[in-house]
C-alpha cells in the first residue's frame, strides 16, 4: 500500500470550507435544486399563458420604463461629472 501523500494547502482549505458550509447549513440539496429549476422553467410560460394581452403589454411597458430610467440616470451622472470637471478645470490657474 502506498503511503498517503500530504495534502496541499488549497485542498486543506477546500475541505475546511466544506465542513463549515455543512455545519452552517449552507449546502444545498441537489435534488431540491433540480426540482426548483424544473418548477421555474414551467412557471414563466404558465404565467404568460394566463395573462391577457393588455396585462402583458402593461408589464412590458413598466419594464421598458425602468430600463430607460436606469439609462437616463447614467447619462445624468456622466453629465454632472463633466460639469464638475469643467468647473474644477476653470478654477485652476
Buried (B, 14 or more C-beta within 10 A) or exposed (E): EEEEEEEEEEEEEEEEEEEEEEEEEEEEEEEEEEEEEEEEEEEEEEEEEEEEEEEEEEEEEEEEEEEEEEEEEEEEEEEEEEEEEEEEEEEEE
